[in-house]
Amino acid sequence: MKHRTLGRNGPEVSAIGLGCMGMSDLYGPADRAESLATLHAAIEAGVTLLDTGDFYGMGHNEMLIREGLEGHRRDDLQISVKFGALRDPAGGWIGVDCRPAAVKNFAAYSLRRLGVDHIDIYRPARLDPATPIEDTIGAIADLIKAGHVKHVGLSEVGAATIRRAHAVHPICDVQIEYSLISRGIEDEILPACRELGIGVTAYGVLSRGLISGHWSQARAGATDFRGFSPRFQGQNLEANLALVERLRSIAAALGGSVAQIAIAWVLAQGADIIPLVGARRRDRLDEALGALDLALSSEDLAALAEAIPAGAAAGERYDAAQLAHLDSEKKASA
Ligand SMILES: NC(=O)c1ccc[n+]([C@@H]2O[C@H](COP(=O)([O-])OP(=O)(O)OC[C@H]3O[C@@H](n4cnc5c(N)ncnc54)[C@H](OP(=O)(O)O)[C@@H]3O)[C@@H](O)[C@H]2O)c1
């Protein structure tokens, strides 16, 4: 396994992390036994960074990871946990709470569900508009002083928020969507992270399966995020799958798969970027880890830039209501 350091202040992690969300939530039904087998296979292959959120299946994902950790050395792994998103019993999204007392309460429950004595990287999933980011980060800093957390991360925030947060306590990484077809971070967020020595854990590197080479329209069910995500609908989907066909011919020429080329492209954008892949089956995991053996040359990157220019995707990465809540979509320079 190759390794990368999560920002100037963070831990060394595997060059690809495993995002566990889809094992519990948002991508339709998951096979529990296969999810656990995938977790074990990932750890055995040397993946050390495991990403979750306390709201992924309302605690289900953390309890699954606890089972997946059995038989493995906890100290070899870095567990990244997001908090703050509020759900109702039907799974509806009912707001964000990142007040200091809420942060400490969420952490207490996560530690218990995960069965660990510390969380490696703890991060608010979204900016809470009612709570200054300084207060939220201050609460995580208290958890660090008490030994319950090791590092502070952020998720889907813009450059101005990153600077404010980093002034309170060093931030090790910002988790944010980044892929061949989601390039929004390149203008302000990535430069700010680089200036401050903050890493990026990139999610959606396969655009939630859209640019994996395996997507078919028949697969988005009613409880699936992709059932209402703009890029997966009607003409947008057709246009986006046409981009995938361009990727497929480049992949064939390079001897890789579509998913591997997409992941390798993210890996090639800088040693400070760690892709999180959402594999929940061992065959998908194997394919994803194969990207580590694909070093793209400058000619390959130029061919990809021509095939998929920035802004090529049809449709936004979230629907309008969700986009409106993303601090990362607000320009710091505006
Ligand atoms: N901070 C945030 O706001 C945020 C938001 C979303 C996700 N995340 C984190 O990022 C992680 C990654 O999620 P993502 O949706 O962004 O991941 P992704 O890797 O872009 O997409 C995962 C989807 O792609 C499919 N896929 C096809 N081939 C694959 C392959 N070779 N390897 C992996 N997946 C393949 C999966 O397949 P199948 O359906 O066949 O299993 C799954 O449906 C999540 O698990 C979560 O931890 C964070």
Ligand as a Chemical Component Dictionary entry (heavy atoms), coordinates in Angstrom:
data_LIG
# 
_chem_comp.id                   LIG 
_chem_comp.type                 NON-POLYMER 
_chem_comp.pdbx_formal_charge   0 
_chem_comp.three_letter_code    LIG 
# 
loop_
_chem_comp_atom.comp_id 
_chem_comp_atom.atom_id 
_chem_comp_atom.alt_atom_id 
_chem_comp_atom.type_symbol 
_chem_comp_atom.charge 
_chem_comp_atom.model_Cartn_x 
_chem_comp_atom.model_Cartn_y 
_chem_comp_atom.model_Cartn_z 
_chem_comp_atom.pdbx_ordinal 
LIG N1  N1  N 0  -18.369 14.813 3.297  1  
LIG C1  C1  C 0  -19.419 14.590 2.546  2  
LIG O1  O1  O 0  -20.264 15.454 2.348  3  
LIG C2  C2  C 0  -19.579 13.238 1.886  4  
LIG C3  C3  C 0  -20.606 13.041 0.962  5  
LIG C4  C4  C 0  -20.705 11.793 0.365  6  
LIG C5  C5  C 0  -19.809 10.765 0.684  7  
LIG N2  N2  N 1  -18.834 11.000 1.593  8  
LIG C6  C6  C 0  -17.875 9.934  1.965  9  
LIG O2  O2  O 0  -17.170 9.544  0.810  10 
LIG C7  C7  C 0  -17.272 8.138  0.641  11 
LIG C8  C8  C 0  -17.214 7.819  -0.814 12 
LIG O3  O3  O 0  -18.531 7.980  -1.345 13 
LIG P1  P1  P 0  -18.906 8.327  -2.758 14 
LIG O4  O4  O 0  -20.261 8.119  -3.091 15 
LIG O5  O5  O -1 -18.460 9.664  -2.892 16 
LIG O6  O6  O 0  -17.991 7.242  -3.555 17 
LIG P2  P2  P 0  -17.796 6.897  -5.039 18 
LIG O7  O7  O 0  -16.641 5.981  -4.966 19 
LIG O8  O8  O 0  -17.771 8.096  -5.936 20 
LIG O9  O9  O 0  -19.125 6.096  -5.451 21 
LIG C9  C9  C 0  -19.487 4.893  -4.867 22 
LIG C10 C10 C 0  -20.445 4.195  -5.807 23 
LIG O10 O10 O 0  -19.723 3.830  -6.991 24 
LIG C11 C11 C 0  -19.935 2.467  -7.259 25 
LIG N3  N3  N 0  -18.698 1.858  -7.802 26 
LIG C12 C12 C 0  -18.565 1.285  -9.009 27 
LIG N4  N4  N 0  -17.324 0.829  -9.173 28 
LIG C13 C13 C 0  -16.640 1.095  -8.066 29 
LIG C14 C14 C 0  -15.314 0.840  -7.641 30 
LIG N5  N5  N 0  -14.427 0.194  -8.408 31 
LIG N6  N6  N 0  -14.936 1.256  -6.424 32 
LIG C15 C15 C 0  -15.805 1.886  -5.616 33 
LIG N7  N7  N 0  -17.103 2.147  -5.956 34 
LIG C16 C16 C 0  -17.507 1.754  -7.170 35 
LIG C17 C17 C 0  -20.287 1.834  -5.941 36 
LIG O11 O11 O 0  -20.841 0.655  -6.330 37 
LIG P3  P3  P 0  -22.002 -0.319 -5.902 38 
LIG O12 O12 O 0  -23.252 0.488  -5.892 39 
LIG O13 O13 O 0  -21.969 -1.361 -6.938 40 
LIG O14 O14 O 0  -21.642 -0.802 -4.557 41 
LIG C18 C18 C 0  -21.067 2.940  -5.257 42 
LIG O15 O15 O 0  -22.412 2.897  -5.682 43 
LIG C19 C19 C 0  -18.568 7.773  1.348  44 
LIG O16 O16 O 0  -18.612 6.409  1.674  45 
LIG C20 C20 C 0  -18.539 8.676  2.526  46 
LIG O17 O17 O 0  -17.733 8.108  3.530  47 
LIG C21 C21 C 0  -18.696 12.218 2.182  48 
# 
loop_
_chem_comp_bond.comp_id 
_chem_comp_bond.atom_id_1 
_chem_comp_bond.atom_id_2 
_chem_comp_bond.value_order 
_chem_comp_bond.pdbx_ordinal 
LIG N1  C1  SING 1  
LIG C1  O1  DOUB 2  
LIG C1  C2  SING 3  
LIG C2  C3  SING 4  
LIG C2  C21 DOUB 5  
LIG C3  C4  DOUB 6  
LIG C4  C5  SING 7  
LIG C5  N2  DOUB 8  
LIG N2  C6  SING 9  
LIG N2  C21 SING 10 
LIG C6  O2  SING 11 
LIG C6  C20 SING 12 
LIG O2  C7  SING 13 
LIG C7  C8  SING 14 
LIG C7  C19 SING 15 
LIG C8  O3  SING 16 
LIG O3  P1  SING 17 
LIG P1  O4  DOUB 18 
LIG P1  O5  SING 19 
LIG P1  O6  SING 20 
LIG O6  P2  SING 21 
LIG P2  O7  DOUB 22 
LIG P2  O8  SING 23 
LIG P2  O9  SING 24 
LIG O9  C9  SING 25 
LIG C9  C10 SING 26 
LIG C10 O10 SING 27 
LIG C10 C18 SING 28 
LIG O10 C11 SING 29 
LIG C11 N3  SING 30 
LIG C11 C17 SING 31 
LIG N3  C12 SING 32 
LIG N3  C16 SING 33 
LIG C12 N4  DOUB 34 
LIG N4  C13 SING 35 
LIG C13 C14 SING 36 
LIG C13 C16 DOUB 37 
LIG C14 N5  SING 38 
LIG C14 N6  DOUB 39 
LIG N6  C15 SING 40 
LIG C15 N7  DOUB 41 
LIG N7  C16 SING 42 
LIG C17 O11 SING 43 
LIG C17 C18 SING 44 
LIG O11 P3  SING 45 
LIG P3  O12 DOUB 46 
LIG P3  O13 SING 47 
LIG P3  O14 SING 48 
LIG C18 O15 SING 49 
LIG C19 O16 SING 50 
LIG C19 C20 SING 51 
LIG C20 O17 SING 52 
# 
